[in-house]
Amino acid sequence: MEKMLYMMHVDWDWIFQRPQILALELGKYFDVTVQYRFANNRKTVRKNKVRPSKQVVYFQLPKNDLPIIKQFNAMIRSNYKRRIIKGDYDYLWVCSPELFEAIPEDYSGTIIYDCMDRHVNMAKSERKQYVQNMELALIAKASYIFASSHGLYEDIMRVDPSKKVTIIRNGFVQSELFYDERGTSDGEKTNYKIAYIGTVDSWFDFETLASNVAAFKNVSYDIIGPTVVKKPIERVKYCGIIPHDELYTNIENVDCLVMPFILNDTVLAVDPVKLYEYISYGKCIISVYYPEIERFGDFVYFYNNAAEYNELVQKLIETNFKPKYSRKQQADFLVNNTWDRRASDIIEVLTEKI
């Protein structure tokens, strides 16, 4: 079995999504060693119960201009470059352009770039140019590039139209499916709960939620996930990080799941993992509309602004938040969108090298 070093830019115990899941799926085809950076702030993570069979954990101090910090981090980079050479890996799977500096200059194996975000947009202002330079270098060096959305695919093609780029969208973890059977409310229910699952950062639309709780005294929210940015809003509860396998038990009784994002360049290129997972939970789903997610139209109620969101919530209260899709639609969609299927698609692309 050929050897792969799977280079992650997040702690393994960060939210269990694409980086961790693909690492496990690719382990069915390769002898995979997962390399990831240990989070400096352990309060932001919860231990994922599923672990990689082989792992290399590295530590770095937060980047700043102090010479001693730069020297320490440079020493760490040199160390894991030596590890890569010593490991004699056939493949390097790279999850972020910031990991490019860890690749030895004389590495002769196959480099694969899994582009899952507009990393330049997400970098702090003083690091944007650096991240952009690293991404351009990684695109030039990579033998294969996978993009999680059409927007990211177009970004890469604008840089180098000759590159082999394949869209490998996100998916969901194959497990038990749930479906929330409900009919029109008989008038007995008076209070409703809506939940969000995922990271809360600068792209989270607090204003729309604030407008909604102001308009509907019988609606409240649970926010589940790491909170980088937080705003106190009446009847909005921040629940923190919950292990992936405990998510359903925490949203089993909610009426609806929501994705309230501010539409910026970062969001517009996202194929959201949460929509696949929301569908697998069989709940009514609301999301802000943008072209990348139009294909979820049979499953998701879309809105464009706070006024439309409030109108939509009123209509859905009248239907007791009945899901837009049937149980059969749910099953037919998800069978083609498992992470196992995504890994098979990746292997098809790499077949000529295996």
Solvent accessible surface area in square Angstrom, and as a share of the most:
residue,aa,sasa,rsa
1,M,160,0.72
2,E,63,0.28
3,K,71,0.30
4,M,0,0.00
5,L,2,0.01
6,Y,0,0.00
7,M,0,0.00
8,M,0,0.00
9,H,56,0.25
10,V,34,0.19
11,D,8,0.04
12,W,0,0.00
13,D,8,0.04
14,W,64,0.23
15,I,33,0.17
16,F,22,0.09
17,Q,48,0.21
18,R,5,0.02
19,P,13,0.08
20,Q,0,0.00
21,I,7,0.04
22,L,0,0.00
23,A,3,0.02
24,L,52,0.26
25,E,24,0.11
26,L,0,0.00
27,G,35,0.34
28,K,120,0.51
29,Y,77,0.29
30,F,3,0.01
31,D,40,0.21
32,V,13,0.07
33,T,14,0.08
34,V,1,0.01
35,Q,3,0.01
36,Y,9,0.03
37,R,59,0.22
38,F,64,0.27
39,A,23,0.18
40,N,84,0.43
41,N,80,0.41
42,R,93,0.34
43,K,174,0.74
44,T,48,0.28
45,V,9,0.05
46,R,108,0.39
47,K,143,0.61
48,N,14,0.07
49,K,136,0.58
50,V,77,0.45
51,R,77,0.28
52,P,14,0.09
53,S,115,0.74
54,K,97,0.41
55,Q,79,0.35
56,V,25,0.15
57,V,47,0.27
58,Y,17,0.07
59,F,110,0.46
60,Q,8,0.03
61,L,71,0.35
62,P,80,0.51
63,K,77,0.33
64,N,70,0.36
65,D,122,0.63
66,L,104,0.52
67,P,103,0.65
68,I,125,0.64
69,I,26,0.13
70,K,109,0.46
71,Q,127,0.56
72,F,71,0.30
73,N,5,0.03
74,A,41,0.31
75,M,118,0.53
76,I,32,0.16
77,R,57,0.21
78,S,49,0.32
79,N,60,0.31
80,Y,6,0.02
81,K,45,0.19
82,R,144,0.53
83,R,120,0.44
84,I,2,0.01
85,I,106,0.54
86,K,182,0.77
87,G,15,0.14
88,D,111,0.58
89,Y,28,0.10
90,D,57,0.29
91,Y,2,0.01
92,L,0,0.00
93,W,0,0.00
94,V,0,0.00
95,C,0,0.00
96,S,3,0.02
97,P,0,0.00
98,E,60,0.27
99,L,10,0.05
100,F,40,0.16
101,E,39,0.18
102,A,0,0.00
103,I,9,0.05
104,P,3,0.02
105,E,137,0.62
106,D,115,0.59
107,Y,31,0.12
108,S,112,0.72
109,G,33,0.32
110,T,8,0.04
111,I,4,0.02
112,I,0,0.00
113,Y,0,0.00
114,D,0,0.00
115,C,3,0.02
116,M,21,0.09
117,D,34,0.18
118,R,50,0.18
119,H,17,0.08
120,V,35,0.20
121,N,61,0.31
122,M,93,0.42
123,A,17,0.13
124,K,146,0.62
125,S,90,0.58
126,E,134,0.60
127,R,50,0.18
128,K,72,0.30
129,Q,114,0.51
130,Y,59,0.23
131,V,0,0.00
132,Q,77,0.34
133,N,69,0.35
134,M,36,0.16
135,E,27,0.12
136,L,81,0.40
137,A,32,0.25
138,L,0,0.00
139,I,4,0.02
140,A,73,0.57
141,K,81,0.34
142,A,2,0.02
143,S,59,0.38
144,Y,9,0.04
145,I,2,0.01
146,F,1,0.00
147,A,0,0.00
148,S,2,0.01
149,S,0,0.00
150,H,83,0.37
151,G,11,0.11
152,L,2,0.01
153,Y,63,0.24
154,E,70,0.31
155,D,34,0.18
156,I,3,0.01
157,M,46,0.21
158,R,167,0.61
159,V,71,0.41
160,D,38,0.20
161,P,100,0.63
162,S,100,0.64
163,K,39,0.16
164,K,98,0.42
165,V,20,0.11
166,T,36,0.21
167,I,56,0.28
168,I,6,0.03
169,R,53,0.19
170,N,10,0.05
171,G,0,0.00
172,F,8,0.03
173,V,48,0.27
174,Q,123,0.55
175,S,76,0.49
176,E,124,0.55
177,L,62,0.31
178,F,51,0.21
179,Y,35,0.13
180,D,29,0.15
181,E,118,0.53
182,R,40,0.15
183,G,44,0.42
184,T,104,0.61
185,S,30,0.19
186,D,113,0.59
187,G,58,0.56
188,E,146,0.66
189,K,79,0.33
190,T,86,0.50
191,N,100,0.51
192,Y,9,0.03
193,K,74,0.31
194,I,0,0.00
195,A,0,0.00
196,Y,1,0.00
197,I,17,0.09
198,G,2,0.02
199,T,26,0.15
200,V,0,0.00
201,D,32,0.17
202,S,81,0.52
203,W,44,0.15
204,F,3,0.01
205,D,20,0.11
206,F,12,0.05
207,E,115,0.52
208,T,5,0.03
209,L,0,0.00
210,A,34,0.26
211,S,38,0.25
212,N,0,0.00
213,V,6,0.03
214,A,65,0.51
215,A,62,0.48
216,F,24,0.10
217,K,145,0.62
218,N,47,0.24
219,V,1,0.00
220,S,28,0.18
221,Y,1,0.00
222,D,16,0.09
223,I,1,0.01
224,I,3,0.02
225,G,5,0.05
226,P,8,0.05
227,T,45,0.26
228,V,92,0.53
229,V,54,0.31
230,K,121,0.51
231,K,91,0.39
232,P,132,0.83
233,I,30,0.15
234,E,119,0.53
235,R,70,0.26
236,V,17,0.10
237,K,127,0.54
238,Y,47,0.18
239,C,45,0.27
240,G,25,0.24
241,I,25,0.13
242,I,30,0.15
243,P,35,0.22
244,H,49,0.22
245,D,94,0.49
246,E,67,0.30
247,L,10,0.05
248,Y,43,0.16
249,T,98,0.57
250,N,65,0.33
251,I,0,0.00
252,E,84,0.38
253,N,132,0.68
254,V,5,0.03
255,D,2,0.01
256,C,0,0.00
257,L,0,0.00
258,V,0,0.00
259,M,0,0.00
260,P,0,0.00
261,F,12,0.05
262,I,81,0.41
263,L,78,0.39
264,N,56,0.29
265,D,88,0.46
266,T,15,0.09
267,V,3,0.01
268,L,67,0.33
269,A,1,0.01
270,V,32,0.18
271,D,2,0.01
272,P,4,0.03
273,V,11,0.07
274,K,20,0.08
275,L,0,0.00
276,Y,0,0.00
277,E,13,0.06
278,Y,1,0.00
279,I,0,0.00
280,S,9,0.06
281,Y,18,0.07
282,G,0,0.00
283,K,2,0.01
284,C,1,0.00
285,I,0,0.00
286,I,0,0.00
287,S,0,0.00
288,V,7,0.04
289,Y,63,0.24
290,Y,1,0.01
291,P,96,0.61
292,E,21,0.09
293,I,0,0.00
294,E,104,0.46
295,R,91,0.33
296,F,0,0.00
297,G,22,0.21
298,D,90,0.46
299,F,14,0.06
300,V,0,0.00
301,Y,53,0.20
302,F,54,0.22
303,Y,3,0.01
304,N,94,0.48
305,N,76,0.39
306,A,35,0.27
307,A,64,0.50
308,E,66,0.29
309,Y,0,0.00
310,N,28,0.14
311,E,105,0.47
312,L,23,0.12
313,V,0,0.00
314,Q,79,0.35
315,K,129,0.55
316,L,6,0.03
317,I,24,0.12
318,E,104,0.47
319,T,57,0.33
320,N,25,0.13
321,F,0,0.00
322,K,94,0.40
323,P,7,0.04
324,K,85,0.36
325,Y,4,0.02
326,S,49,0.31
327,R,123,0.45
328,K,142,0.60
329,Q,73,0.32
330,Q,2,0.01
331,A,43,0.33
332,D,71,0.37
333,F,34,0.14
334,L,2,0.01
335,V,87,0.50
336,N,76,0.39
337,N,17,0.09
338,T,7,0.04
339,W,3,0.01
340,D,59,0.30
341,R,102,0.37
342,R,20,0.07
343,A,0,0.00
344,S,40,0.26
345,D,49,0.25
346,I,0,0.00
347,I,28,0.14
348,E,131,0.59
349,V,28,0.16
350,L,0,0.00
351,T,80,0.46
352,E,136,0.61
353,K,95,0.40
354,I,106,0.54
